[in-house]
Amino acid sequence: MHSMKWTENYLRKHYYLVYTIAFVLCTAIVYAFFAYTGASFISNADGYNQYYPAYVYIGKYLRQAAAAILHGMSIPTFDLTIGFGGDILSTLNYYGLGDVFTLTAIAFPDRLSALGYTLTTLLRMYAAGITFSAYALKKGCRRAAVLAAALFYVYSGFTLTSGMLFPVFLTMIIYLPLLFDGIDAIMQERKFSAGLILAVALQAAAGFYFLYMDTIICGIYALLQFVERRAEEKIIRSFFLLIQHYLVGLMISAAILLPSAYGLISSQRVNEISLLDYILAVYSREDWMNKGIGIFRGPGYGEGLGLNVVVIAVILTLVFNSQLRSKISLSIRILTLILCVGYFVPFWGSMMNGFSYTTDRWTYQLYFVLALLLARVLPEIEKLEHQVIIGILLAGAISTLCLLAKDGIRIATILAACLIFLPILLLIFLNRLYGSRKSFPSILALYAAVCVALMAFVNNAPTAAGGNGYYRNFKNLDAYEEILSSGYGTYSNKTDQLLRTDVYDTSYGASLITGTEGTTSYYSIQNPNLQRFMNAYRISEGIQGGAFCFQGLGGRSQAEKLLSVDHYADTRDHSNILQMENPQPVGTLFANFISEADAADENVLDLNGHMTDTLVIDENSRAAASGLDQSSLHRVNNLQVRSADVPFTEEYVNMTGAVSEVTEDSEIILHVEEAQRTSNTEYYLQLHGMTYDEDGLLLDLDIEGQKARLRPEHSFYGQTDEFMVKIPQGSYFFTSGEFHIRFLGSGHIRLRGIELKRLDLPGEPDAKATADDAAGSNQVVSRRLSANRLEYEFSAKADRLLFVSIPYSGAWQCAIDGSPATVLRADYGFMAVVVPEGEHQVLWQYHTPYLRESLVISVAGIVWFCIAWGFAGKKRRK
């Protein structure tokens, strides 16, 4: 009893010191294999491809912005190295631009950025424990229990999986306790909460997506509080005061929130939804089993909650003990029930993800309420010693059975079971040693902390030792050097030339690090106009690799030239870098055009063949270009397919549209007439109406050595079902007369038909046109890119279209010799302007949408907050 009081008194004075020491020790245990192997927290997939390049770029950008402010220069808000050119704020807000913790990127030089990225992730985890502890202590929970609960919250399955893969997601676990504390302060104490306003502002600035999820859970909690306290005086006033606080927080963050929210809502990330489909969705029997097992099994990516035995025992005790259950507020009990049900309902995961695909990224909310239950219940169970120990033994047995059901009897499974039961035996031994019921809660809290560390350790331990081997999914600390040596930096273009590089690379965001204008980028999905271009010309964003990512232009000479590519990778051998002849820089004069309506009547391959001499403009722009020549396109040649060997019925290729099952051994072989290779001839495969029905999976195809990727029919980031793939020059098709399509996975596909076509490319320009250009009568004389500006000087012998291969956006304004000019949508997704005959200067200027209006709103919010805080302080002093 004396030791119990001493422990609590010591923690009362030194709680945060003890928490810091416990965090350091747990981190050393949990990430021991990271330290041993030299691994960073940069995951092999999204971390290396997106979040790490963004972190490095944000560090550079913030340093440049600070220098620009000091020298009185403009701060760039547009960058040509983001995809095909994109808004810096709205694109990178999702990746941490706006999050206060990402400010650490300023302090780390590029070569130490992997270390900075890792330390920032740990800093976020540490801060989450601080905010949770502050909230739980304010609720009157005992410190030993709060310490155990805080460690459980920090090292939850969400943190160890989603938090490691997507580090900025950890901002949600930092601010959620502060949001709940603000709601309690207003609904229960009826007082001004500066903390709530600041928490809303910080979360909103960190990301609209994160704010969305927190708003849902906090809204539900506030409504539950309102119902629970509906009989209290002035509760309605408190509810409206809460809404007012929330709105002021949004106002303060508006300078970042509104432009980024606008960018997100207008991007390719947002699709039309069928709400009924999401509401009626149910998990399969296998999914139900995996989720059930995942509650008890150690956390691994996509494998459920992975709760430790103490938390499971506490839940069981609450379920069967009504007296203990009554000590938990009704709001928290109902909220826990809602979240537990949501874990097994696809609609909940879909709703939390913006009514898109179902995900468990919201589970940090469930871990939060479970951590609150742990902190609240542990001190109350001193009279339930035997019940709790039985519950822990039961939870350990269930966890072991789940391991056996999932992995079978193996040495690794036995080792994992030992890690479950050895701490249980330790708990029983300590309890018998001290023998006092009063000390049982503290012993149990210590045991809970040990369980947290062991469970998290198992997540990273090698599979041979019974762990998940999660550390192997992460890059080493030399990730920066790896990207620099990957090929992207080798072919960097000179900015004044405004040319791009189409180098296949495993890092979609490598251009953010190397400063290279590229075509390979996940960030390109921010502008849906680029998707319109890809769909219209049947350029699948999956041709060279990752789904949801524009990863190259498939080696199509006309597309590469049009989009200003001077170096590109061989589609069969990515290490073979080819140089494009006569690429068109960003800013090229065109004499001919065709309207979108007329282009719809043309063969899509004809359009591909005339990309470099004829623009396609939308109907709204047709009148502005009426003085130019409309083109008539030539026809392509179909190759005769004499016979086909397919893994299903012959009628399948003959456009029946039937559904067939394919496996990794499936292959389509087309026997075709002889094909001849020339410098002005390209061959293409067209797959009509090809869709993939497997929900949530991807199907890779090998088309004569070139990879293509199918996504499910109702997948996120919708794409056309018309695939067109250029046949590589080194294909055996040219010598064997056979064309092979191999399936690299299993599933059910639909296919309406297959065609092979030859495209004869336009010849060289005639001598007169070449002479005119050489004489300077029809050319862009100079191109210059600076902060948010593109400047051109040109000379034209007649009216022309100045085509700019940057995705169309209303944020661009154009002026010719100082007079405003109409920006046209050209080639479905890019920009052009009609320029008159003669010598002129054209200025393109970029303005981030709603940035100026947002700054005014932010200033108003800050003024309101300062006034309200001052009045609240004056009232407290009275």
KEDO-400167 format. One record per residue (C-alpha): x, y, z. Coordinates in pm, whole numbers, plus 50000, padded with zeros to 5 digits. Each point is the difference from the previous one (the first is absolute). Example, Ala and Ser with C-alpha at 12.3 -4.5 7.8 and 13.67 -1.06 7.14 Angstrom:
2
512304955050780
501375034449934
# end
This chain:
878
500005000050000
502835023350089
501774992749673
496755006549814
499685034650157
503685007349937
499624990849632
496985022249953
501615029150189
503194997149796
498044999649674
498025030250116
503225019950013
501924984249713
497404984649770
501245014749673
503624991450085
498984963950066
497944999849679
502995012649804
502254972950143
497334973449933
499595012849642
503754998149937
500214964750143
496964987749806
501315015849680
503354982750049
498214966650039
497405004849727
502405012449736
503044979250098
500044982549663
499815033649820
503115011550185
501774966849950
499464999849622
500425037649950
496425003449876
498235033649994
496255006150032
499705004949622
497774971949878
500894982749674
496705009849842
498235033050072
502705012750234
502754997749738
497735009349710
498035028850152
500475010450364
503795000750017
500495019649673
497325024150123
501825003950334
503285008349825
498255024049762
498145017550285
503315005550181
501495016149690
496865019749931
499765014450351
503655010549991
499495016549660
496795016850119
501815014150305
502785013449774
497435015149761
498305018250288
503325013650127
500895013249654
496525013749924
499364975049719
496864980549907
499414966150161
499424973249734
496614982750014
500394980149676
502734975649902
500624982049672
501704971150181
496734989550171
498554975249754
499575018249669
499875032650197
497815006150302
499035022350290
502434995750288
497595005950287
496974980249883
502144970749881
502344996550295
497665009250286
498964963350011
503684991250043
500735023350289
500275035549864
498035017850272
500814975350278
502105016550272
502054968250049
501115000449636
501775032850076
502864978050123
500874994849632
501565034750002
502694988850245
501194969349809
502235003049691
498984978349707
502504972650078
498734997450358
496365002149898
499354962650053
501165004050361
497825031250038
497014981549855
500504971850252
500505022850301
496945020649903
497884968450003
501254992050350
499325035950108
496394996649884
499624967650196
501475016050312
497685030149967
496984976949971
500844985050339
500355034850150
496605011949878
498284967750105
501595001450345
498965036050048
496394991549912
499814968450213
501615016950301
497565028749968
497184974350014
501304988750341
501584966749900
502804985850214
503465006749863
501284964249989
496954989949796
500355030649776
503624990949929
499044964849890
497095013149794
502165026849836
502534973949890
497194978449863
498695030149805
503445009749867
500984964749893
496604989649871
499504979449687
499105032149815
503315016350088
502064969249923
498424995349657
498185029849847
502015024750205
503254985349876
498874998049639
498395034749999
501765020350275
497845031149964
497014978650104
501445001450352
498795035950030
496534985450057
501054981350314
501725031450130
497065023749970
497094976450078
500515001750383
500175038049977
496765001049801
498234978050257
501355021450282
498625031349833
496594983749952
499924990350369
501035035050109
497105015749812
497284973650048
500804992550365
501635031550136
498395026349772
503195019449954
502125014049718
502504974549865
503035014649826
501364964549975
497074988649786
500375028849756
503744994549966
499584962249964
497435004849721
502255025549829
503104978150021
498184968849882
498325018849715
503335014449887
501604965550018
497524985949752
496395001849890
499814961949988
501024996750366
497655027850108
497164981949824
500434968150206
500475018750327
496945021349930
497824969049963
501104983750325
499995032750196
496555008649863
498664966450118
501595004850343
498575035250031
496514987549910
500294972250258
501055025650259
497035021649905
497574970850040
501604989150328
499745035350144
496805011249829
498305007150333
502725023950113
499525037349985
501605018949707
501024967749823
498645013249667
502065031550039
503074978650067
499374979749686
499875031249784
503075013650177
501784968049901
499095005249634
501255035850026
503374988250132
500294975249715
499265026549737
502555024150146
502624972549985
499144994849633
500275037349938
503505001450148
501154971549775
498215012949690
503195012249828
501094963749971
496704981350033
497905016349725
502544997949713
500934964350090
496364989450046
499125015349664
502914981549841
498904967150157
496325003449908
500785009249639
502654972749963
499984964949865
499804987150359
496295008650014
497644978349797
496264998349960
498624975950258
497064976850034
499115004350367
497604970549996
502784976549886
502155010250296
497144997350251
499044965049886
503574987049976
500954970750225
503274982550066
500554965149864
500214970250233
503784999849962
500205037350083
497884994550311
502324972250112
503125020749936
498595029850188
498974978250293
503424983850019
501605034049949
498565012350331
502244975950189
502894995349762
503035022949996
499665030549775
501174996649645
499025019549693
496334993149927
499744974050279
497685016850247
500355015950341
502484977450178
498885008350355
502134987950291
498584976750264
499555026950268
497755021149777
497994969149903
499684990250367
498825035250092
497374998749724
498784965850120
499865012850359
497945030049894
497604978449801
499274976850295
500205024850290
497205025850000
501315017650313
503335006949835
498285009349676
497975026950178
503215018850081
500485007449628
498045029349857
497074991149777
501495019949712
503264979950001
498154966850034
497755007049702
502865014149797
502054968550067
497094978449890
499555020249679
503684996849911
500104962850080
497024994049771
501595022449736
503074977750000
497884971949853
497955021649760
501505010349662
497825031149985
501745015050303
503454996549846
498685013749671
498315029950166
503155008350194
501924999349672
497725025349831
497604973349865
502794984549799
501544965650042
499714984350344
503025005150225
500904995950368
501915032950019
497395012350247
500864973650263
502115024850195
496655011950136
499224965350135
503464997550157
499385033850164
496774989850173
501504966350099
502975018150152
497575022150193
498224968950130
503354985350104
501015031650188
496605002550169
499484963450090
503444988350120
499835018450335
496474986450061
500744962949981
501894994050323
497004979550124
499804980649674
503484984850014
499014964249921
497465009749735
502595021049816
502694973150015
497494974749864
499115025049726
503685004449913
500544962449985
496924996949780
501225028149773
503424983649978
498424966849905
497855016549733
503005018749859
501994967649982
497144981949827
499795028549748
503724996649930
499594962749943
496935005049779
501825025449785
503554986049985
499784963750110
502354982450240
503485013149930
503035009850204
499145036549936
496474994550130
501294983350316
502415028850061
497195025149955
497824980550245
502855000950252
500155037949968
496315000350092
500104976650300
503355008150160
498865035150100
496784984750138
502064977250226
502065030550098
496815018150097
498804971350220
503454997450163
500165037350081
496484999450136
500794970650228
503275016450107
498355032350114
496724983850098
498005032050050
496845007749810
500845036750026
503174994649799
498324979049732
498965029549775
503585013349992
501414965549927
497414995849727
500895034249856
503664989849988
499034967349836
497885018949745
503015021649908
502144968749956
497314984749779
499955031249783
503754998549945
499984962549931
497045002049760
501645028249807
503334981550005
498364969149852
498675021649717
503575007749892
501734967950105
501134975649727
497424974549890
502324972250112
499625013150356
496225001349983
499775036449888
498605017149694
503405011349870
498595034449936
503415017150010
500834984349664
497415022349831
502125031150053
502935016549825
503395005450158
501195034450107
501785004549665
496675004649816
501035034449874
503124986449828
497944971349859
497625024049827
502855021249864
501624969149848
496744986249859
500235018049665
497725029750050
502765023950101
502314988449724
497785014749729
499015032650166
498865026649757
500975036249990
497135020950132
500335026149727
499374973149737
496694989550163
500444963349909
499014969150195
501454965850077
497934968249961
502314976450187
498374969650153
500784999950369
498804981850307
499695033350178
497025018349856
500955031850183
503704999349918
499655031949796
499235018850323
503444990750128
502025003649681
498215031449878
499374983249665
496905008249797
498584965149950
496954980149901
500244973650271
498015010950301
497164990050228
499335036850061
498685004049644
496594987250110
499395033350169
498955014649663
497184979849834
500705016649663
503094978449964
497754969650040
497835013449716
503065001149775
501064964950099
496544985849942
499455017849667
503254986549854
499674966450180
503195004850198
499404978950308
501705013550310
500844964150086
501974991849685
503395000650170
499194993250360
498085011550303
496285004350005
498655035150061
503265013749858
500895015649668
503214981049952
501265007849656
498475004249657
500694965049873
502765010349759
497505015449755
502125023449791
497225024949926
498815002350361
503575003050127
500695028649759
496735017950071
500614999450375
503535013449967
501984968350075
503654999649892
501084967750178
497844969350052
500424964050112
499714969849774
496724983650100
501624965450001
503345009150155
499565029050241
503755004350044
500335008249631
499455037649977
499155013249655
500175035649871
496995014649822
500625017949672
498535035049968
497935001350321
497545028850030
500825021750305
497305012150237
498755027549772
499754991249629
498175016649708
497344980149807
498325009449673
497314972849987
497214988750229
497014976850013
497035003350234
499214973650263
496694992549825
501774993049670
502764980750177
497374976850149
499224987949645
503654992049932
501894968550086
501885005250324
503214987949839
499685027049733
499895025550278
503154985150151
501755002749666
499245037149963
500745011250355
502995020849898
498405019349713
496315003050092
498435011050327
496634987850124
498065028550164
496694998850184
496775013849857
500065030950223
503375009649849
499064993349638
498815035449927
503225015150132
502024978949754
497725005749701
502725017649802
502274969649999
499974969549775
498014969050095
501774967749916
498784967849844
501824969650133
501214969749805
498924964750080
501894971850172
500384964649873
498534969850175
502084968350017
498194967749919
499864976050294
499964965949833
499384979350316
500175002050376
500994976250278
498175010550316
499554984950347
496245000849956
497514998149713
500735012949649
496875021550017
501535019150288
502365018049761
497175005249756
498415026850218
497454979850196
500845018850321
499734968250205
501634996250340
502924975850021
502334989450274
503745003449948
502954987150199
503735006749995
500324973549729
497475016549769
501265014049672
498525014249681
502014993349683
499075018449682
501344987349666
500335029949770
501285009849660
503615010449966
500845034050149
502805022049873
501925024550213
500835034549862
500965032750162
496605015049918
497844970350102
498634989950339
497864970050090
497305000150265
497824974950183
496495011050090
498034981950270
496345010149984
497795000050307
502514982650224
499015001250367
500924980550309
497334989150247
502044990550306
499235024950275
503015017650149
502624981649796
502205008049703
500784978749697
503275003549811
500424990849635
503174994449802
499465012749645
503054990349800
502285008550290
498195031750098
498005001350322
496425011950015
497805000650307
496264994850027
498055012950296
496604988150119
497005012149802
498825022350288
503455010050119
501115033150143
501405024849745
497834988849707
501584993549665
498894990649652
499474963349919
501615005449657
503674990650020
502445008249723
503604988850034
502895007849768
501874968549901
503685004450091
502535000449717
501824969750140
496904978450011
500164964249864
496745008549827
501965015049712
501884967649926
497704972150120
496615012349876
498594992250345
498755024650257
499884989650367
497845014150280
500834983450332
498005003250321
502165004450310
497214993450249
496624983950049
496465013449981
496955005849783
500285023149701
497745013049726
501215007149649
498005011649697
502714996749740
503645002149892
501565018749707
503565004249871
500685031649800
502835017049811
500425037550023
501905018349727
501465031150160
500015033849822
503115006149790
502555027350053
498845036349951
500225012749646
503005020749894
498125033249985
498644996450354
503464991050125
501495030249827
497335023050147
500744987650348
503725003749949
499475035749891
498165007050324
496675007549836
498074973550192
501594990750329
500225006450373
503115021150049
500384996250378
498424981850292
500515009450363
498604984150318
500075018350334
497925000050317
496384994949885
500785014449656
500644987549647
501265025849753
500274995649623
501225021149712
499044987949652
499825008949639
497214986849773
499245006149635
496294993550064
497614994050290
501054969750200
499094979550310
502625001650275
499734965850168
501234996450359
500284963850119
498965007550358
496694985350123
497125024449950
498985019950306
497905030750055
502785012350228
502025010749695
499545034349843
501535010049668
500855034049850
501375008449655
501995032449999
498285008850327
496434994149874
497964971050152
499604969849772
497584970650018
501564967450119
498784970549790
499804963450099
502204981549750
500564962949944
497344992250260
502115008950301
502525027349924
500035037149913
500355021949693
499425035849897
499465015649656
502905023249920
499855025449714
502405004149712
503235018650071
502375003050293
498424999150344
500574992450368
497744975450183
499844998550379
498384970950188
499475006550370
498864975150263
497835008350303
499144972850252
496174997850002
498375018350292
503335007750168
499415037450033
496464995550133
501264973250239
502665023250143
497325025850081
497904973550175
503034987950199
500815035150119
496375004950105
500064966950189
503215009050183
498585034150101
496794983950127
501984973950194
502215026350169
496995020950102
498094969950136
503074987450188
500535034350152
496395002250120
500164964550139
503195008250192
498465031750139
496944980550111
502154973850179
501915027050190
496725014450128
# end
